[in-house]
Amino acid sequence: MLPPDYQRILAAVRQAAGPVMARQVGEMLGVDISVRGKLEPLRGKLVRLVDRGWLRKLTDGRFTTCL
């Protein structure tokens, strides 16, 4: 079971029409993306989801769900 923050991130990536950048996920979650200090923790959580096999990171830096 994933913590609530990670569940929200995973749901946002799943709802997207295709691969998304961390900035787009932040917009979907209501994070102030103009502040780098708010966006970097989100990017870290996305990478952790990749490391754990929940998401996949493409070579261009976008994130998508695992097939």
N, CA, C and O of each residue as an XYZ file, in Angstrom:
268
protein
N       0.849     -1.179      0.000
C       0.000      0.000      0.000
C       0.892      1.239      0.000
O       1.840      1.336      0.779
N       0.583      2.160     -0.863
C       1.349      3.399     -0.973
C       0.788      4.465     -0.033
O      -0.416      4.494      0.221
N       1.656      5.342      0.487
C       1.176      6.484      1.277
C       0.281      7.383      0.420
O       0.394      7.369     -0.806
N      -0.603      8.162      1.043
C      -1.556      8.998      0.296
C      -0.915      9.927     -0.744
O      -1.449     10.075     -1.843
N       0.222     10.553     -0.412
C       0.877     11.449     -1.375
C       1.252     10.705     -2.649
O       1.051     11.203     -3.756
N       1.793      9.522     -2.480
C       2.215      8.722     -3.628
C       1.004      8.225     -4.419
O       1.061      8.122     -5.644
N      -0.088      7.918     -3.723
C      -1.312      7.496     -4.403
C      -1.852      8.616     -5.291
O      -2.299      8.367     -6.411
N      -1.806      9.852     -4.786
C      -2.281     11.000     -5.571
C      -1.411     11.207     -6.803
O      -1.924     11.496     -7.884
N      -0.090     11.062     -6.645
C       0.829     11.220     -7.775
C       0.568     10.141     -8.818
O       0.490     10.434    -10.011
N       0.434      8.915     -8.381
C       0.184      7.803     -9.286
C      -1.139      7.989    -10.027
O      -1.222      7.723    -11.226
N      -2.165      8.442     -9.325
C      -3.468      8.685     -9.949
C      -3.369      9.790    -11.001
O      -3.983      9.690    -12.063
N      -2.606     10.833    -10.713
C      -2.454     11.930    -11.665
C      -1.756     11.462    -12.933
O      -2.157     11.847    -14.031
N      -0.725     10.644    -12.807
C      -0.016     10.137    -13.985
C      -0.931      9.215    -14.779
O      -0.915      9.238    -16.010
N      -1.722      8.409    -14.094
C      -2.651      7.503    -14.789
C      -3.724      8.263    -15.541
O      -4.151      7.819    -16.607
N      -4.177      9.403    -15.017
C      -5.231     10.182    -15.652
C      -4.739     10.961    -16.865
O      -5.538     11.371    -17.707
N      -3.450     11.161    -16.956
C      -2.894     11.934    -18.076
C      -3.103     11.171    -19.387
O      -3.178      9.942    -19.405
N      -3.194     11.927    -20.473
C      -3.423     11.330    -21.789
C      -2.188     10.602    -22.314
O      -2.293      9.805    -23.246
N      -1.041     10.863    -21.737
C       0.200     10.234    -22.176
C       1.293     10.519    -21.167
O       1.004     10.934    -20.045
N       2.538     10.305    -21.543
C       3.656     10.595    -20.635
C       3.664     12.064    -20.202
O       3.342     12.952    -20.990
N       4.032     12.307    -18.951
C       3.996     13.665    -18.402
C       5.321     14.032    -17.747
O       6.057     13.169    -17.270
N       5.606     15.318    -17.733
C       6.761     15.857    -17.031
C       6.346     16.118    -15.577
O       5.157     16.212    -15.273
N       7.321     16.233    -14.699
C       7.045     16.497    -13.287
C       6.245     17.792    -13.131
O       5.376     17.887    -12.265
N       6.536     18.770    -13.956
C       5.820     20.058    -13.906
C       4.322     19.858    -14.159
O       3.495     20.474    -13.488
N       3.970     19.000    -15.123
C       2.569     18.743    -15.434
C       1.871     18.032    -14.279
O       0.722     18.337    -13.961
N       2.562     17.091    -13.655
C       1.996     16.398    -12.497
C       1.756     17.413    -11.385
O       0.716     17.379    -10.727
N       2.711     18.315    -11.173
C       2.550     19.358    -10.163
C       1.338     20.224    -10.415
O       0.607     20.561     -9.484
N       1.116     20.591    -11.671
C      -0.066     21.385    -12.022
C      -1.342     20.618    -11.702
O      -2.292     21.187    -11.165
N      -1.366     19.336    -12.025
C      -2.545     18.508    -11.775
C      -2.833     18.366    -10.283
O      -3.989     18.235     -9.881
N      -1.780     18.392     -9.463
C      -1.930     18.232     -8.019
C      -2.071     19.560     -7.280
O      -2.282     19.572     -6.067
N      -1.960     20.663     -7.987
C      -2.102     21.973     -7.357
C      -0.850     22.475     -6.666
O      -0.933     23.342     -5.796
N       0.325     21.942     -7.041
C       1.598     22.382     -6.474
C       2.022     23.673     -7.166
O       1.833     23.813     -8.374
N       2.586     24.605     -6.429
C       3.097     25.852     -7.010
C       4.371     25.534     -7.792
O       5.459     25.474     -7.220
N       4.228     25.332     -9.103
C       5.352     24.881     -9.925
C       6.334     25.994    -10.246
O       7.409     25.731    -10.784
N       5.984     27.233     -9.926
C       6.907     28.334    -10.189
C       8.042     28.362     -9.158
O       9.063     29.016     -9.373
N       7.862     27.656     -8.051
C       8.871     27.597     -6.993
C       9.601     26.265     -7.107
O       9.012     25.205     -6.898
N      10.877     26.327     -7.439
C      11.659     25.103     -7.648
C      11.695     24.230     -6.393
O      11.716     23.002     -6.486
N      11.701     24.854     -5.241
C      11.731     24.126     -3.979
C      10.486     23.284     -3.735
O      10.517     22.366     -2.915
N       9.404     23.575     -4.422
C       8.177     22.782     -4.307
C       8.135     21.694     -5.379
O       7.518     20.649     -5.176
N       8.780     21.929     -6.506
C       8.741     20.980     -7.618
C       9.749     19.848     -7.435
O       9.467     18.712     -7.817
N      10.896     20.129     -6.869
C      11.932     19.100     -6.724
C      11.519     17.944     -5.806
O      11.816     16.794     -6.131
N      10.850     18.195     -4.677
C      10.383     17.049     -3.874
C       9.395     16.161     -4.643
O       9.394     14.940     -4.485
N       8.560     16.787     -5.473
C       7.632     16.016     -6.300
C       8.397     15.152     -7.298
O       8.065     13.983     -7.492
N       9.408     15.718     -7.921
C      10.242     14.967     -8.864
C      10.908     13.782     -8.150
O      11.015     12.693     -8.714
N      11.350     14.000     -6.917
C      11.948     12.927     -6.132
C      10.960     11.802     -5.864
O      11.323     10.627     -5.922
N       9.717     12.153     -5.571
C       8.694     11.132     -5.337
C       8.394     10.362     -6.620
O       8.168      9.152     -6.583
N       8.390     11.057     -7.749
C       8.188     10.373     -9.031
C       9.305      9.372     -9.287
O       9.052      8.252     -9.732
N      10.531      9.771     -9.007
C      11.685      8.876     -9.201
C      11.590      7.678     -8.251
O      11.931      6.558     -8.632
N      11.130      7.909     -7.024
C      10.967      6.787     -6.090
C       9.926      5.797     -6.600
O      10.085      4.587     -6.444
N       8.853      6.317     -7.212
C       7.845      5.433     -7.792
C       8.421      4.643     -8.965
O       8.038      3.495     -9.194
N       9.329      5.252     -9.698
C      10.022      4.535    -10.782
C      10.891      3.433    -10.179
O      10.861      2.292    -10.642
N      11.657      3.770     -9.160
C      12.555      2.797     -8.522
C      11.796      1.596     -7.957
O      12.313      0.480     -7.922
N      10.578      1.841     -7.522
C       9.778      0.764     -6.920
C       8.918      0.027     -7.946
O       8.195     -0.906     -7.597
N       8.995      0.446     -9.213
C       8.277     -0.266    -10.261
C       6.848      0.170    -10.516
O       6.128     -0.485    -11.270
N       6.424      1.268     -9.901
C       5.061      1.756    -10.109
C       4.948      2.608    -11.372
O       3.912      2.606    -12.037
N       6.006      3.331    -11.696
C       6.040      4.184    -12.883
C       7.260      3.835    -13.722
O       8.138      3.084    -13.296
N       7.294      4.396    -14.917
C       8.436      4.218    -15.811
C       8.890      5.607    -16.246
O       8.059      6.464    -16.547
N      10.194      5.835    -16.280
C      10.742      7.112    -16.721
C      11.313      6.925    -18.117
O      12.146      6.048    -18.347
N      10.861      7.752    -19.040
C      11.331      7.690    -20.411
C      12.649      8.441    -20.550
O      13.021      9.216    -19.670
N      13.345      8.214    -21.643
C      14.662      8.839    -21.838
C      14.597     10.351    -21.902
O      15.589     11.020    -21.614
N      13.448     10.907    -22.273
C      13.323     12.358    -22.358
C      12.897     12.999    -21.026
O      12.646     14.202    -20.966
N      12.818     12.185    -19.955
C      12.506     12.722    -18.636
C      11.039     12.697    -18.263
O      10.672     13.099    -17.159
N      10.204     12.233    -19.160
C       8.768     12.155    -18.855
C       8.463     10.853    -18.117
O       9.216      9.883    -18.202
N       7.362     10.852    -17.401
C       6.946      9.704    -16.602
C       5.653      9.134    -17.162
O       4.791      9.870    -17.643
N       5.529      7.816    -17.093
C       4.327      7.143    -17.547
C       4.091      5.914    -16.675
O       4.976      5.488    -15.933
N       2.900      5.354    -16.772
C       2.598      4.150    -16.004
C       3.276      2.947    -16.640
O       3.570      2.945    -17.835
N       3.516      1.947    -15.847
C       4.090      0.692    -16.361
C       2.982     -0.070    -17.073
O       1.829     -0.050    -16.644
N       3.329     -0.723    -18.133
C       2.329     -1.487    -18.885
C       2.082     -2.844    -18.300
O       1.266     -3.603    -18.823
